[in-house]
C-alpha cells in the first residue's frame, strides 16, 4: 500500500514537471484496449523483443516453403524471374552487382521473422502460424548454409545463429564524406577543357516505348473488341454447359486445393488480375484470353492456335505447368495428385461470378 | 520577358544578352511570314459555331483527351509484379511545381487498398502514457496545417548508377511528386497520447506501419517525429487518392518516400529502431568496399532539366527557347540553379520561378536563344546549407557503383541539332 502511494506521488511529481513542456490535450480519441494492441502490435526487434514462443526446423520449413513461398522465391529460395532471391550471394557485397539476400546482407535475423510473419505470403499476408514462420526462417537459413538441417530454430535458440553481415553497416556519414566536399562557390567558366559523351542510353535501349503505352490504352478500342466479340458467344455457351454439371462435394475439396493458387489467382465477384489472370469461367475458355492480363509469348501463341482450356488440357497444365508449356509465366510447381487436379477444376467450374 | 529577368535579379549582362536575343528572334519571325491565310482563322470552325459541353458533363474531370499521353508510366522490367512496383510522374510534360494527384507516381508494396474513412483507425502505443485509438473523424477535430512538400522515392534515378539507361526525365527522375498537404502535426497526436512515459526523448524512436498487407513498417527518430511530420488526409485540396494512401498517410518532409507510410494505422513509441526489412535489406546504400550505409533518410539537393529532354524534344527550330526544370532539397530550400549547355564547361544561373521553399520542388527557367547547334544540357542545384549537387563521377568516387538508392547526380541530356534529346554520360 505504502509502495503504491509512493509511486503515485512520484508519478504526480513527474506529471507536474512535465506539464509546462507539453501542449494541452484535446481529449479526442479513446484509450486502446489490450486486445486491440495485441492484435496490431506484432513487430519484432533485433534484441528479440516481440518474438513469440515457438519453434521449427528446415525440414518442416522446406515443405511449407514449397507450397507457400516457392512460386515466387523458387524451391531453393533462389528466386524466380524478378522475384527476390533469399539465398546465396555470400562475399559478393564488394563485387559488381552484389547479391543481397537474407544470408549475405541482412544484419538481423529478427527482420526476417518480423517481415515474414506480418507481410508474407505475398497476397495472403499474416496467415502463417508462429511455428510455420520459425520453420520457414530455418529453411531460409539452411538454404544460406547458416544452420544444419537438424537445428531447431525457436525463440530460445534464435540468437545462436550468426548473421554473416551483422557488422556490415555504418550510420549515414554523408556529412563528413560528402557535404564537406560539395560546397562553396561552384565553377562557372572553363570548368573543364573538353567534354566527351562516354555513354548513351540508346545503346542499352531499355526505355519503355511510348507507342507501346499508346497501344495498351487502345486495347479497349474497336479493333480489339471486334476480335473478342466474335469469340465470345462460343465461350459463353461452353461455360453454360459445363457449369450445369459440377460435383458440389468435389468442388468443395477443390476450394481447399485452390489455396495454393490464391496468392496469384483470383476468381468470382470483384476478381482482378494479379500475378496470374482471373480464373472465373476459365474452364472451356480460350487460352491466353483474359482481358488485361499480360501473358507469356507461348501462352499468347497457344491461344491464337486455338488452345481451349478443356478439363483435360487444364489437368495436364496443372500437373506440370513448365513442362506442359515451356516459357509460361506460371511459376507454380504443379499439382501432382490427379485427385487434386480434378478437384480444383471442379471448383473452377463451380464459381461463375 | 526582359523585365522578368531583371526583376528576378539576374545580371545586367544577362539582361543585355536577353534583349539582343529578343531582337534576333523578332527578325527571324519576320522571315517566317505566312504564305497564305490560315484557315483556322479565315474559316469558321465548329467550336466557334456550335455548343460545347454543358456543366456536369464531367462531374469530376480528367484532363482533356489531347493531353492523354501525360500519364504515369511503368517500367515493366524493373519489378516482377505491378502490386509491388512503382511508376513514374510525367515530369517532362508538367510545369509549375504542384503535381496533380492523378499523375503523381505510385509505389505500392502489396497494392493500393480500398479503405473507407469509416473503417479507418490509427493506434498510438508503446512508450506513451495512454495507448490511444483515433478515428478519421477524431483526426479532423485536431488543429491542422497546410504544407507543400516533395516526396521522392529513395530509388529515384537509381537505375542510372551504373550508366545512362532510361531515355526520359519521367523515367530517370519521375519517382517524385510535390503536393500541398493538409493534416495534423504528428507531434499533436503524440502529445495527446502523452510522452512522459517515454522519459528522455533524445534516444527514442517511433515505428510506423500501414494497414495494407505489406504494412511497410519504418522506424523514425523521435526528433524528426516531433519536428515536422504530418498525419495528412488531404493533398492539393482534395482527399488523398487511393494510390497515395487514402484516407490517411504519413508525411516525412525531405526524407525518402518509403518512410511516408500510406494507410498509416499504427505508431509505436520505442527505445530503439525495429530494423525492419525496409530499413535494412532495402533503402540502404552499399559502398564500394561492401559496407553499407544505413539511416540515410534525407534526400540531398538534386535537379533535372525536364524540357528539353528525350520525351520533350525541341520541335520549333532555332530561336527563343525555354529551358526548364525542377530542383529540390530534403535538407532545406533551393537557393540557386545553374544550367550548362556544354556538358559542364560553362554555366549560367537560371531564374527561379519563385524563391525556393524548404523541402518542396522549385521550378527554374533559362530563357535563352538556341542557335540550332548541339547542346549537352545539365542543371546543378544548390540549397541553403551551401551544398552543391554533385556530378555522377563525384558520387561514384565516394560511393562506388552499387548503391542503387539516393542517386542525386547531375543529369545530362544530349540535344542534337534536330532538337531530339538523349540521356547520356559525359567525361
Interface residues (C-beta under 8 A of the other chain):
Chain A: X14 X15 X18 X22 X23 X25 X26 X28 X29 X30 X31 X32 X36 X37 X40 X41 X43 X44 X45 X46 X47 X72 X81 X82 X83 X93 X94 X96 X97 X98 X100 X102 X105 X106 X107 X108 X110 X111 X114 X115 X118 X119 X122 X123 X125 X126 X168 X169 X170 X171 X172 X173 X174 X177 X178 X179 X181 X182 X183 X184 X186 X187 X188 X189 X190 X191 X192 X193 X194 X195 X196 X197 X198 X199 X200 X201 X202 X204 X206 X207 X208 X210 X213 X214 X217 X274 X275
Chain B: X68 X69 X71 X73 X74 X75 X76 X77 X78 X79 X80 X81 X83 X84 X109 X110 X123 X124 X125 X126 X130 X131 X132 X133 X134 X135 X138 X141 X142 X163 X164 X165 X166 X167 X168 X171 X187 X188 X191 X192 X194 X195 X196 X207 X209 X213 X214 X215 X217 X265 X266 X268 X270 X272 X274 X275 X276 X277 X280 X281 X284 X286 X288 X289 X290 X291 X292 X293 X294 X295 X296 X297 X300 X310 X311 X338 X342 X343 X344 X345 X346 X347 X376 X380 X382 X385 X386 X387 X388 X389 X390 X394 X398 X401 X402 X414 X422 X423 X424 X425 X426 X427
